[in-house]
Amino acid sequence: MPNSIDPTTTAELLARVERESGRTPDHSPLDAWMRAAAHACRAELAERMNAALRSDREAGAKRVHYLSMEFLMGRALSNALAALGLEPAFREAARQAGRDPGEILEREPDAALGNGGLGRLAACFLDSMATLGLPAFGYGLRYEYGMFAQRIRDGEQVEEPDDWLRDGNPWELQRPELRFEVGFGGAVQGLAETGTEALGEPRRWIPSERLHATAWDFIVPGYGTRRVAVLRQWQASPSQPIDLAAFSRGDYAAAGAAKQAAERINWVLYPDDSTATGRRLRLRQEYFLVSASLQDLIARHLEDHGDLQSLGAKAAIHLNDTHPALAVPELLRLLLDEHAMSWDEALAQCKAAFSYTNHTLLPEALETWPVPMLEELLPRHLELIYALNSRFLAQVRAAVPGDEGLIARVSLIDESGQRHVRMAPLSIIASHKVNGVSKLHSELMVETIFADYAKLLPHRFCNVTNGVTPRRWLAQANAPLARLLDQRLGTSPDWRTQLHRLAELAPLATDAEFCAQVQAAKAHNKQRLAARIEHELGLCVDPSSLFDVHIKRIHEYKRQLLKVLDVVARYQAICAAPEQDWLPRTVVIAGKAASAYAVAKLIIRLIHDVAAVVNNDPRVAGRLRVVFLPNYGVSLGEVLFPAADLSEQISTAGTEASGTGNMKFALNGALTIGTWDGATIEMAEAVGREHFFIFGLDAVRVRDLRAQGYEPRSYYNNDPTLRAVLDAIASGAFSPAEPDRYQGLIARLLERDTYLLLADFADYRAAQVRVDALYRRPEAWAERAVLNIAGMGAFSSDRTIRDYARTIWAMPTPD
């Protein structure tokens, strides 16, 4: 990419700032600078988007359509400036106006379009699809408030609206010409009986509620190419803005009810589904997304190809988890009812087009929908699900006659209790490929939750291990290390697009000068994080201490609670022998708990209670600090990943599908302490298991222990350290104002300990002793850090997308 400063571009940027703000650049506010720079990038990106769409149409190219409820994009300006080669001109323009480029970049809010790993993965994929030149659309919803902004009050999580669109979004392009009707409710008319599908007979759904879906485009640049990807987000509006008759008679609530019902779809990502109204809203969101997206891609396909006979050959439709699974009956409906295809033709097109990624091994996390709710909101789709199920079960009975137990297990309808539609099986039987996201996850997927389907459809299942984009998670997030890599590796070819070149660093792991430079970059990043902690929390931490970082969604299986037990054990040991030479350690935790997840929110409170005691105990004297950084998101991650010395990947083995945070940590030179789980296994195999701190039960031993009858209380009885930790928490040592606050939490561990924290505690503590010992040898620690970086070449999302293109989407990509 060009590094020289273009004076013409610099002048254009200065002129744009003055034109848009109405002030000279040196007096324009930082927000105006940010918007003007974004608009300059957007104008170039729009030209590239139009050129790409034209060339793809002329070439008859196949396209990827990636359907996801989340796209956690983060800030876009720095990434766009780098991809477009405008960064030098931007910095020079800011310098001429006496502005700090870094302060301008900080004025951009994070796009609140996602929550965690699933959404960040989708964002990485768009970046890689653009960089690799793959014709691609991402499809999502334009959330007005995202999930929520996490605030901490008296140690407790409080959810507030994340009003990221308050001042507008300088990146998006409204596309009012792209508007589609989406229906809900009503009835189905035609000759078939209700609840069955009489093949060949006309059926017509007459919705009782009709909404409009309008497109807003966010353009994602590729790096080192003029190609882009398009994230198309849908905004809901009512077909009739207000009920004027109700308004005229003074019933203003009724007058605006339809408008509010439509707009509610775009309010919040993942509304609380602990209530029936919350589940209804989530179902409406999911159907709204898939209906608008499929109508859009069909319209584009007809414009490009004239008919739908080639839809499956020219449109790869990928379901990112089961949130978009309603795309299956919706595409069948559109092809059968709107485009007069036969059932066999329509199903063939569906199977050719659809593919599905599973992201969880937890049976309770597999999405289902009550049959009565689907019957009320989407009656035609329920008919089609029944019809699809009937055909599938007939095939199963023919293949495995007499096994009604198998029929019950693989049916799309769960008949136990209230009848539910199973969305993962729906995605499986209508797709041509189903993939897991790490080698272990894909193996366990076909051995456990989808074992019956894997036996019936053995060639449908495959693996594509996740990856992360090095443009965002190294080049942008870690400028000191990126500059060092440029010096050592050069940029021809650029390691940003050829991440396998990191392997060239392995011989430098014993080069004292290079290791010192890597550690100097780490020290810079730790200073930056320490300054942020002091600014946000008023807490001073020692940048030379070991930075031990656990950042994930707060969930019992991710075992933040195990990290807390370790912290308490370390605290108790320091208090018992304060005169010893304890290695200073700063423990940083970040992550959000779902608003209805009471146990996860209680764990956040425990973290804060433990931090309040540990950080204020004079016996500790700063040798142990506990930090919880609120409102974790992409921009905070860009500070945390480069600063970490130790990456905590401690989920119960067999529960973490893949992880991508593990990759971001290692890519930035952190060492990993973790279970033998998810993609951590493949990372350890690439780097060398001896360079990881692996502990605890593996997935096989977890399964065996549970089968034998796990008794967590036996670990409590036989381990004095564990007993002292649990007794302290349960007795109120960290919550003196409310001594019984955590009694229920500890009782749960002692009675059932679903995620085996007590079974893994002793080995986790032993691994942490090995961590301390190595960190006391800086040269040896630096050597392992370099080897970790050198082993991350395979974990680029570019490699992941090449694997998808080759294995699943049948699309060519450059080597």
C-alpha positions in Angstrom: 0.0 0.0 0.0 1.3 3.6 -0.7 3.1 5.3 2.2 3.9 8.6 0.5 1.8 11.7 1.3 -0.4 12.8 -1.6 -0.7 16.7 -1.3 -3.8 16.7 -3.5 -5.6 14.2 -1.2 -4.4 16.2 1.8 -5.9 19.4 0.4 -9.1 17.6 -0.5 -9.5 16.4 3.1 -8.9 19.9 4.5 -11.4 21.3 2.0 -14.0 18.6 2.9 -13.6 19.4 6.6 -14.2 23.1 6.1 -17.1 22.4 3.7 -18.9 20.0 6.0 -18.3 21.9 9.3 -18.6 25.4 8.1 -15.4 26.3 9.9 -11.7 26.4 9.0 -10.0 23.0 9.7 -8.1 24.4 12.7 -11.3 25.4 14.3 -13.5 22.5 13.3 -14.5 20.1 16.1 -13.0 16.6 16.2 -16.4 15.0 15.4 -16.5 17.0 12.2 -13.0 15.8 11.3 -14.1 12.2 11.9 -17.2 12.5 9.8 -15.4 14.3 7.0 -12.7 11.7 6.8 -15.3 8.9 6.9 -17.3 10.6 4.1 -14.1 10.9 2.0 -13.5 7.1 2.5 -17.2 6.3 1.9 -17.2 8.2 -1.5 -14.3 6.1 -2.7 -15.8 2.9 -1.3 -19.1 3.6 -3.1 -17.4 3.9 -6.4 -15.6 0.6 -5.8 -18.8 -1.1 -4.8 -20.6 0.0 -8.0 -17.6 -1.1 -10.1 -17.6 -4.5 -8.3 -21.3 -5.0 -8.8 -21.0 -4.2 -12.5 -18.1 -6.5 -13.1 -19.7 -9.3 -11.2 -22.9 -9.0 -13.2 -21.0 -8.9 -16.5 -19.0 -12.0 -15.4 -22.1 -13.9 -14.2 -20.2 -14.4 -10.9 -21.3 -16.5 -8.0 -21.9 -14.6 -4.8 -21.8 -15.3 -1.1 -24.7 -14.1 0.9 -23.8 -14.4 4.6 -26.8 -14.2 6.9 -26.1 -13.3 10.5 -27.9 -11.6 13.4 -24.5 -10.1 14.4 -21.8 -8.1 12.7 -19.5 -6.7 15.3 -17.7 -4.2 13.1 -16.1 -1.9 15.6 -14.7 1.4 14.4 -14.2 1.7 10.7 -12.1 4.8 10.0 -8.6 3.6 10.8 -9.2 0.4 8.9 -10.6 2.2 5.9 -7.8 4.8 5.8 -5.3 2.0 5.8 -7.1 -0.1 3.2 -7.5 2.8 0.8 -4.0 4.1 1.3 -5.3 7.4 2.7 -3.7 7.2 6.1 -0.6 9.4 5.4 -2.8 12.1 3.8 -5.2 12.0 6.7 -2.4 12.4 9.3 -0.8 15.2 7.3 -4.1 17.1 6.9 -4.6 16.8 10.7 -1.1 18.0 11.4 -1.5 21.0 9.2 -4.6 21.9 11.1 -3.0 21.4 14.5 -5.1 18.3 15.2 -4.1 15.0 16.8 -5.0 12.2 14.4 -5.4 9.8 17.3 -8.0 12.0 19.0 -9.9 12.2 15.8 -10.0 8.4 15.5 -11.2 8.2 19.1 -14.4 10.2 18.2 -15.9 7.4 16.2 -18.3 5.2 18.2 -18.3 1.4 17.8 -21.0 0.2 15.6 -23.3 -1.7 18.0 -24.3 -4.4 15.6 -23.1 -7.4 17.5 -22.2 -8.9 20.9 -19.3 -11.4 20.9 -17.3 -13.9 19.0 -20.0 -14.8 16.5 -20.5 -11.2 15.4 -16.7 -10.4 15.4 -16.2 -13.6 13.3 -18.7 -12.3 10.7 -16.9 -8.9 10.6 -13.6 -10.7 10.0 -15.1 -12.7 7.2 -16.4 -9.6 5.4 -12.9 -8.2 5.6 -11.4 -11.3 4.2 -14.0 -11.8 1.5 -13.3 -8.3 0.3 -9.5 -8.8 0.5 -9.7 -12.0 -1.5 -12.0 -10.5 -4.1 -14.9 -12.9 -3.3 -18.2 -11.3 -4.4 -20.1 -11.1 -1.1 -23.0 -9.6 0.7 -23.4 -9.7 4.5 -27.0 -9.4 5.6 -28.0 -8.2 9.1 -30.3 -5.8 11.0 -29.6 -2.1 11.6 -29.9 -2.1 15.4 -30.5 1.3 16.8 -29.2 0.4 20.3 -27.2 -2.8 19.8 -27.2 -5.2 22.7 -26.7 -2.8 25.6 -24.1 -0.6 27.1 -22.8 -2.2 30.2 -22.4 0.1 33.2 -21.2 -1.0 36.7 -23.0 0.4 39.8 -21.9 -0.8 43.2 -20.3 -3.8 41.6 -23.4 -4.8 39.6 -24.0 -4.8 35.9 -26.6 -2.3 34.7 -27.8 -2.3 31.1 -28.3 1.0 29.3 -29.1 1.7 25.7 -26.1 1.9 23.5 -27.2 5.0 21.5 -24.5 4.7 18.9 -26.6 6.2 16.1 -27.4 9.3 18.1 -25.3 11.5 15.8 -25.8 9.4 12.7 -23.5 6.9 11.1 -21.2 8.5 8.5 -20.5 5.2 6.9 -23.9 3.9 5.8 -25.6 4.6 2.5 -29.4 4.5 2.7 -30.9 2.7 -0.3 -34.6 3.7 -0.4 -34.9 2.0 -3.8 -34.3 -1.3 -2.1 -37.5 -1.9 -0.2 -39.3 -5.2 0.3 -42.5 -6.2 2.0 -42.3 -8.5 5.0 -45.5 -10.1 6.4 -46.6 -11.6 9.7 -49.7 -13.4 10.9 -52.8 -13.9 8.9 -53.9 -17.1 7.2 -53.1 -19.4 4.2 -55.5 -19.8 1.4 -55.6 -22.5 -1.2 -56.7 -26.1 -1.7 -54.5 -28.0 0.7 -55.6 -28.9 4.2 -54.3 -26.8 7.0 -51.0 -28.1 8.3 -50.2 -30.2 5.3 -48.7 -29.6 2.0 -50.6 -30.9 -1.0 -47.9 -30.9 -3.6 -48.7 -29.0 -6.8 -51.7 -27.2 -5.4 -51.6 -23.5 -5.1 -51.2 -21.9 -1.7 -51.2 -18.3 -0.9 -50.2 -16.6 2.4 -52.3 -13.5 3.3 -50.5 -11.7 6.2 -52.4 -9.6 8.6 -49.5 -7.3 9.2 -47.2 -5.9 6.5 -43.9 -4.2 7.1 -41.4 -2.6 4.8 -37.7 -3.5 4.9 -35.3 -0.7 3.6 -31.7 -1.4 2.9 -28.8 0.6 4.5 -25.3 -0.4 3.1 -22.1 -0.4 5.0 -19.1 -1.0 2.6 -16.2 -3.0 3.8 -12.9 -2.4 2.0 -10.5 -5.1 1.0 -6.8 -4.6 1.7 -4.5 -4.2 -1.3 -7.4 -4.4 -3.7 -10.2 -2.3 -5.1 -12.7 -5.1 -4.2 -15.2 -4.5 -1.4 -17.8 -6.5 0.4 -21.2 -5.0 1.3 -22.9 -5.3 4.7 -26.6 -4.7 3.9 -28.6 -3.9 7.0 -32.4 -3.8 7.1 -34.5 -1.2 8.7 -38.2 -1.9 9.5 -41.1 0.5 9.0 -44.8 0.1 8.9 -46.7 -0.1 5.6 -48.9 2.7 7.0 -47.0 5.2 9.2 -49.9 6.1 11.5 -53.6 5.3 11.9 -54.9 8.7 11.0 -58.5 7.9 12.2 -57.2 7.0 15.6 -55.0 10.1 15.7 -58.0 12.3 14.8 -60.1 10.9 17.7 -57.2 11.5 20.1 -56.1 7.9 20.6 -52.4 8.6 20.0 -51.2 5.3 21.4 -53.3 3.4 18.9 -52.3 5.8 16.1 -48.7 5.0 16.5 -48.9 1.3 17.5 -48.0 -0.1 14.1 -45.1 2.3 13.8 -43.7 1.3 17.2 -44.2 -2.4 16.5 -42.2 -2.1 13.3 -39.4 0.1 14.8 -39.1 -2.3 17.8 -37.6 -4.9 15.4 -34.5 -2.6 15.1 -34.2 -1.5 18.7 -32.0 -4.1 20.4 -29.9 -7.1 19.5 -31.1 -10.3 21.3 -34.1 -9.0 23.3 -34.5 -10.8 26.6 -36.2 -14.1 25.7 -37.1 -15.1 29.3 -40.6 -13.7 28.5 -43.1 -14.7 25.8 -43.1 -11.1 24.4 -39.3 -11.1 24.2 -39.3 -14.4 22.3 -41.9 -13.1 19.9 -39.8 -10.1 19.2 -36.7 -12.2 18.6 -38.7 -14.5 16.2 -39.9 -11.4 14.3 -36.4 -10.1 14.1 -35.1 -13.3 12.7 -37.8 -13.7 10.1 -37.6 -10.0 9.1 -33.9 -10.4 8.4 -34.2 -13.6 6.3 -37.3 -12.4 4.3 -35.8 -9.1 3.3 -32.4 -10.7 2.5 -33.8 -13.5 0.3 -36.1 -11.1 -1.6 -33.1 -8.9 -2.3 -30.8 -11.6 -3.5 -33.6 -13.1 -5.6 -34.3 -9.8 -7.2 -30.6 -9.3 -8.0 -30.3 -12.8 -9.3 -33.2 -12.3 -11.7 -31.7 -9.0 -12.9 -28.3 -10.7 -13.5 -29.5 -14.1 -14.8 -33.1 -13.8 -16.0 -34.6 -16.8 -14.1 -34.1 -18.8 -10.9 -33.1 -22.1 -12.4 -29.4 -21.3 -11.6 -30.0 -19.8 -8.1 -28.3 -22.7 -6.3 -25.4 -22.6 -8.7 -24.9 -18.8 -8.5 -25.9 -17.9 -4.9 -24.2 -19.4 -1.8 -26.5 -18.6 1.1 -24.7 -19.2 4.4 -26.5 -19.4 7.8 -24.3 -18.1 10.6 -25.7 -20.3 13.4 -29.5 -21.0 13.5 -30.7 -17.4 13.9 -31.3 -17.2 10.1 -32.7 -20.8 9.9 -36.1 -19.4 8.9 -34.5 -18.7 5.5 -35.2 -22.4 4.7 -39.0 -22.2 4.7 -38.9 -18.6 3.4 -36.9 -19.6 0.3 -39.2 -22.5 -0.2 -42.2 -20.2 0.1 -40.8 -17.7 -2.4 -39.9 -20.3 -4.9 -43.1 -22.3 -4.6 -45.7 -19.6 -4.1 -44.2 -16.5 -5.8 -42.2 -18.1 -8.6 -44.3 -21.2 -9.3 -41.5 -23.8 -8.9 -42.4 -27.4 -8.2 -41.5 -28.8 -4.7 -38.7 -30.9 -6.1 -37.2 -28.0 -8.0 -37.5 -25.6 -5.0 -35.9 -28.1 -2.6 -33.1 -28.8 -5.0 -32.3 -25.1 -5.3 -32.4 -24.7 -1.5 -30.0 -27.6 -0.9 -27.6 -26.3 -3.5 -27.6 -22.8 -2.1 -27.8 -23.2 1.7 -24.9 -24.1 4.0 -24.9 -23.8 7.8 -22.3 -23.2 10.5 -22.9 -24.6 14.0 -21.3 -22.6 16.8 -22.3 -24.6 19.9 -22.1 -28.0 21.5 -24.5 -27.2 24.3 -27.8 -28.8 23.7 -29.6 -26.1 25.7 -28.2 -23.5 23.3 -29.7 -25.1 20.2 -32.6 -22.8 19.1 -36.2 -24.0 19.0 -39.5 -22.2 18.5 -42.9 -23.1 19.9 -45.2 -24.5 17.3 -48.2 -22.2 18.4 -46.0 -19.1 18.0 -44.9 -20.1 14.5 -48.5 -21.0 13.7 -49.6 -17.5 14.8 -46.8 -15.4 13.2 -45.7 -17.5 10.2 -48.5 -20.0 9.3 -47.3 -20.7 5.8 -43.8 -21.4 7.0 -45.0 -23.9 9.5 -46.9 -25.7 6.7 -43.6 -25.9 4.8 -41.7 -27.1 7.8 -44.2 -29.9 8.3 -44.0 -30.8 4.6 -40.2 -30.8 4.7 -40.2 -32.9 7.8 -42.7 -35.4 6.3 -40.5 -36.0 3.3 -37.3 -36.3 5.4 -38.8 -38.8 7.8 -40.1 -40.9 4.9 -36.5 -41.1 3.6 -35.3 -42.0 7.1 -37.9 -44.8 7.5 -37.0 -46.2 4.1 -33.3 -46.2 5.1 -33.7 -47.4 8.6 -37.1 -49.2 8.9 -38.7 -49.9 12.2 -36.6 -47.4 14.3 -39.2 -45.0 15.7 -36.8 -43.9 18.4 -34.6 -42.5 15.6 -37.6 -40.9 13.9 -38.4 -39.0 17.1 -34.8 -37.9 17.5 -34.3 -36.6 14.0 -37.8 -35.1 13.5 -37.9 -31.3 13.0 -40.7 -31.3 15.6 -39.8 -31.9 19.2 -42.9 -33.7 20.5 -41.9 -33.8 24.2 -44.0 -31.3 26.2 -45.1 -28.3 24.2 -44.3 -29.0 20.6 -41.3 -27.0 19.3 -39.6 -26.7 15.9 -35.9 -27.5 16.0 -33.9 -25.0 14.0 -30.6 -26.7 13.8 -32.0 -29.9 12.2 -34.0 -27.6 9.9 -30.7 -26.0 8.8 -29.0 -29.4 8.4 -31.5 -31.2 6.2 -31.9 -28.2 3.9 -28.2 -27.5 3.4 -25.6 -29.2 1.3 -22.8 -28.6 3.9 -22.8 -28.2 7.7 -19.5 -27.2 9.4 -18.1 -26.8 12.8 -15.5 -24.2 13.6 -12.5 -26.1 15.0 -11.3 -29.7 14.5 -12.4 -30.8 17.9 -15.7 -29.1 17.7 -16.5 -30.6 14.3 -15.6 -34.1 15.6 -17.7 -33.7 18.8 -20.6 -32.2 16.7 -21.0 -35.4 14.7 -20.4 -37.6 17.8 -22.9 -35.9 20.1 -25.5 -33.3 19.3 -25.8 -34.3 15.6 -24.8 -37.9 15.7 -28.0 -39.3 14.2 -27.9 -36.8 11.3 -24.2 -37.6 10.7 -25.0 -41.3 10.3 -27.8 -40.5 7.9 -26.0 -37.8 6.0 -22.3 -38.5 6.5 -21.0 -36.4 3.6 -22.8 -33.3 4.7 -20.6 -32.5 7.7 -17.1 -30.9 7.6 -14.8 -28.6 9.5 -13.6 -25.0 8.8 -11.5 -23.7 11.7 -12.1 -20.1 12.5 -9.6 -17.3 11.9 -9.2 -13.5 12.6 -8.2 -10.7 10.3 -4.6 -9.6 10.8 -5.4 -6.2 9.4 -7.6 -5.3 12.4 -6.1 -7.5 15.1 -2.4 -6.9 14.6 -1.7 -4.2 12.0 -4.3 -1.8 13.4 -4.5 -2.8 17.1 -0.7 -3.2 17.6 1.2 -0.6 15.7 4.5 -1.1 17.5 4.6 -4.8 16.7 3.3 -4.2 13.2 6.2 -1.8 12.5 8.7 -4.4 13.9 7.2 -7.1 11.5 7.5 -4.7 8.6 11.2 -4.2 9.4 11.9 -7.9 9.8 9.7 -9.4 7.1 9.3 -6.5 4.7 6.0 -6.0 2.9 6.6 -7.9 -0.4 4.5 -10.0 -0.1 2.7 -8.2 2.7 2.3 -10.3 5.9 -1.0 -8.6 6.3 -2.4 -10.7 3.5 0.1 -13.5 3.6 0.1 -14.4 7.3 2.0 -17.6 6.8 5.0 -15.4 6.5 5.0 -15.2 10.3 6.7 -18.6 10.3 9.8 -16.8 9.2 10.0 -15.4 12.7 10.6 -18.8 14.4 14.4 -18.7 14.0 14.4 -15.3 15.7 13.0 -16.7 18.9 16.6 -17.1 20.1 17.7 -13.8 18.8 18.1 -11.6 21.9 17.8 -8.3 20.0 14.5 -9.3 18.3 13.0 -10.7 21.5 13.9 -7.5 23.2 12.1 -5.5 20.5 9.0 -7.7 20.8 9.0 -7.2 24.5 9.5 -3.4 24.1 6.3 -3.4 21.9 4.5 -5.3 24.6 5.7 -2.9 27.2 4.3 0.0 25.2 1.0 -1.7 24.9 0.9 -2.5 28.6 1.6 1.2 29.4 -1.3 2.1 27.2 -3.7 -0.3 29.0 -2.5 0.8 32.4 -3.2 4.4 31.5 -6.7 3.5 30.4 -7.4 1.5 33.6 -6.3 4.5 35.7 -8.4 6.9 33.6 -11.5 4.8 33.7 -11.4 3.3 37.1 -8.9 5.4 39.1 -6.8 2.3 39.8 -3.1 2.3 39.4 -1.6 -0.9 38.1 2.1 -1.9 37.6 2.8 -2.1 33.8 5.8 -4.4 34.6 3.5 -6.9 36.4 2.2 -10.0 34.5 -1.0 -8.9 32.7 -3.3 -11.9 33.1 -6.4 -11.3 30.8 -9.8 -13.1 30.6 -12.1 -11.4 28.2 -15.2 -13.3 27.0 -19.0 -13.2 27.3 -19.8 -13.9 30.9 -21.1 -17.4 31.0 -20.7 -20.3 33.4 -19.1 -22.6 30.8 -16.4 -19.9 30.0 -15.5 -20.2 33.7 -14.8 -16.7 34.8 -15.7 -18.1 38.2 -12.7 -20.5 38.1 -10.5 -17.4 37.5 -12.0 -15.8 40.6 -11.3 -18.9 42.7 -7.7 -18.7 41.5 -7.5 -15.0 42.4 -8.9 -15.7 45.9 -6.4 -18.6 46.4 -3.5 -16.3 45.4 -4.8 -13.6 47.7 -5.1 -15.9 50.6 -1.5 -17.2 50.0 -0.1 -13.7 49.9 -1.9 -12.8 53.1 -0.5 -15.9 54.8 3.1 -15.1 53.8 3.3 -11.5 52.8 7.1 -11.5 53.3 7.6 -13.9 50.3 8.8 -12.8 46.9 5.4 -12.9 45.1 5.4 -12.2 41.4 3.3 -9.1 40.8 0.2 -9.9 38.7 -2.6 -7.8 37.3 -5.8 -9.8 36.5 -8.0 -8.1 33.9 -11.5 -9.4 33.2 -14.1 -8.0 30.8 -17.3 -9.2 29.3 -21.1 -8.7 29.3 -23.7 -11.0 30.9 -27.0 -11.4 29.1 -29.6 -9.2 30.8 -31.6 -12.2 32.1 -28.7 -14.4 33.1 -28.8 -14.0 36.9 -25.9 -16.3 37.7 -23.6 -14.6 35.2 -24.5 -11.2 36.7 -23.8 -12.5 40.1 -20.3 -13.6 39.0 -19.7 -10.0 37.8 -20.6 -8.8 41.3 -18.3 -11.3 42.9 -15.4 -10.1 40.7 -16.0 -6.6 41.9 -16.3 -7.7 45.6 -13.1 -9.6 45.4 -11.4 -6.7 43.6 -12.5 -4.3 46.3 -10.9 -6.4 49.1 -7.7 -7.4 47.2 -6.9 -4.0 45.8 -7.3 -2.3 49.2 -5.5 -4.8 51.4 -2.1 -3.4 52.5 -0.7 -6.9 53.0 -1.0 -7.3 49.2 0.9 -4.1 48.5 0.1 -4.0 44.8 1.4 -7.5 44.1 -2.0 -8.6 43.0 -4.5 -6.3 41.3 -8.0 -7.3 40.0 -9.6 -5.1 37.3 -13.0 -5.4 35.6 -13.2 -3.1 32.6 -16.9 -2.4 31.7 -18.6 -2.4 28.3 -16.3 -4.7 26.5 -16.3 -4.2 22.7 -14.1 -4.1 19.7 -12.3 -0.9 20.5 -11.5 -2.0 24.1 -10.3 -5.3 22.7 -7.9 -3.5 20.4 -6.2 -2.2 23.7 -6.5 -5.4 25.7 -5.2 -8.0 23.2 -1.9 -6.3 22.5 -1.3 -5.7 26.2 -1.9 -9.2 27.5 1.0 -11.4 28.7 -1.3 -14.3 29.5 -4.4 -15.4 27.6 -7.0 -17.2 29.7 -8.8 -19.9 27.6 -10.2 -21.9 30.4 -13.7 -23.1 29.3 -14.6 -26.7 30.3 -13.1 -29.0 27.6 -15.7 -29.9 25.0 -17.8 -26.7 25.4 -15.9 -24.0 23.5 -16.6 -24.4 19.8 -13.5 -22.6 18.6 -12.7 -19.2 20.1 -11.1 -16.4 18.2 -10.0 -14.4 21.2 -7.4 -17.1 21.7 -6.0 -16.4 18.3 -5.9 -12.6 18.8 -4.0 -13.0 22.0 -1.4 -15.3 20.5 -1.1 -13.2 17.4 -0.1 -10.3 19.7 2.5 -12.3 21.6 0.5 -13.5 24.6 1.1 -17.0 26.0 -2.0 -19.2 26.6 -3.2 -21.0 29.7 -6.1 -23.2 28.7 -7.9 -26.4 28.5 -7.5 -28.8 25.6 -10.5 -27.4 23.8 -11.7 -25.6 20.7 -9.1 -24.1 18.4 -6.7 -23.8 21.2 -5.8 -27.4 20.4 -4.9 -26.5 16.8 -3.0 -23.5 18.0 -0.9 -25.5 20.4 -0.2 -28.1 17.7 1.0 -25.3 15.4 3.2 -23.6 18.0 4.2 -26.7 20.1 2.2 -27.9 23.1 5.2 -27.4 25.3 4.9 -23.6 24.7 1.3 -23.6 26.1 0.2 -23.9 29.7 -2.4 -26.7 29.2 -4.3 -27.9 32.3 -7.3 -29.9 33.3 -9.5 -32.6 32.0 -9.8 -33.0 28.2 -13.1 -33.7 26.5 -12.9 -37.5 26.8 -12.0 -37.3 30.5 -14.8 -34.8 31.1 -17.3 -37.2 29.5 -15.9 -40.2 31.5 -16.0 -38.3 34.8 -19.6 -37.3 34.2 -20.5 -40.9 33.2 -18.9 -42.3 36.4 -20.9 -39.8 38.6 -19.1 -36.6 39.3 -19.1 -35.6 43.0 -17.8 -32.1 43.3 -17.9 -32.1 47.1 -15.2 -34.7 47.2 -12.7 -32.2 45.7 -13.8 -29.7 48.4 -13.2 -32.2 51.1 -9.8 -33.3 49.9 -8.2 -30.0 48.9 -7.6 -27.5 51.8 -6.8 -24.7 49.4 -10.1 -25.1 47.5 -12.0 -25.5 50.7 -10.5 -22.3 52.1 -11.4 -20.4 49.0 -15.0 -21.6 48.8 -15.6 -21.1 52.6 -14.3 -17.5 52.4 -16.7 -16.6 49.5 -19.6 -18.4 51.1 -19.1 -16.9 54.5 -19.2 -13.3 53.2 -15.5 -12.5 53.5 -15.8 -10.5 50.3 -19.3 -9.3 51.0 -19.4 -8.3 54.7 -22.5 -6.1 54.3 -24.4 -9.1 52.9 -22.7 -12.2 54.2 -25.0 -14.7 52.5 -24.7 -13.0 49.0 -22.8 -15.9 47.5 -24.0 -18.9 49.5 -26.3 -20.0 46.7 -23.5 -19.7 44.1 -21.1 -21.9 46.2 -23.9 -24.4 47.0 -24.4 -24.8 43.3 -20.7 -25.7 42.9 -20.7 -28.2 45.7 -24.0 -29.9 44.6 -23.5 -30.2 40.9 -20.7 -28.0 39.4 -22.0 -28.4 35.9 -18.8 -27.2 34.3 -16.3 -29.0 36.6 -14.6 -26.0 38.1 -13.7 -27.9 41.2 -12.3 -30.9 39.3 -10.0 -28.6 37.4 -9.0 -26.2 40.2 -5.9 -27.9 41.5 -4.4 -28.5 38.0 -5.2 -24.9 37.1 -3.4 -23.6 40.1 -0.4 -25.8 39.2 -0.4 -24.4 35.7 -0.4 -20.9 37.2 2.7 -21.8 39.2 4.4 -22.7 36.0 3.3 -19.4 34.5 4.9 -17.5 37.4 8.2 -19.4 37.1 8.5 -18.7 33.4 7.7 -15.0 33.7 10.5 -14.7 36.2 12.8 -15.6 33.2 12.2 -12.8 30.8 14.3 -14.2 28.0 12.6 -17.6 28.1 9.2 -15.9 28.2 10.1 -13.7 25.2 11.2 -16.7 23.3 7.8 -18.4 23.7 6.0 -15.2 22.9 7.9 -15.0 19.5 7.1 -18.7 18.8 3.4 -18.0 19.5 3.4 -15.2 17.0 5.3 -17.3 14.5 2.8 -20.1 14.7 -0.3 -18.0 14.0 0.0 -18.0 10.2 -2.8 -20.6 9.7 -5.3 -18.6 11.9 -6.0 -15.8 9.5 -9.6 -15.4 8.4 -8.2 -15.2 4.9 -7.3 -18.9 5.2 -10.7 -19.6 6.7 -12.5 -18.0 3.8 -10.4 -19.9 1.3 -11.5 -23.0 3.1 -15.1 -22.0 3.0 -14.9 -21.1 -0.7 -13.2 -24.4 -1.6 -15.0 -26.8 0.7 -18.5 -25.3 1.0 -19.3 -22.5 -1.5 -17.6 -24.0 -4.6 -16.0 -20.6 -5.5 -12.5 -19.8 -6.7 -10.2 -17.6 -4.6 -6.6 -16.4 -5.2 -3.9 -18.5 -3.5 
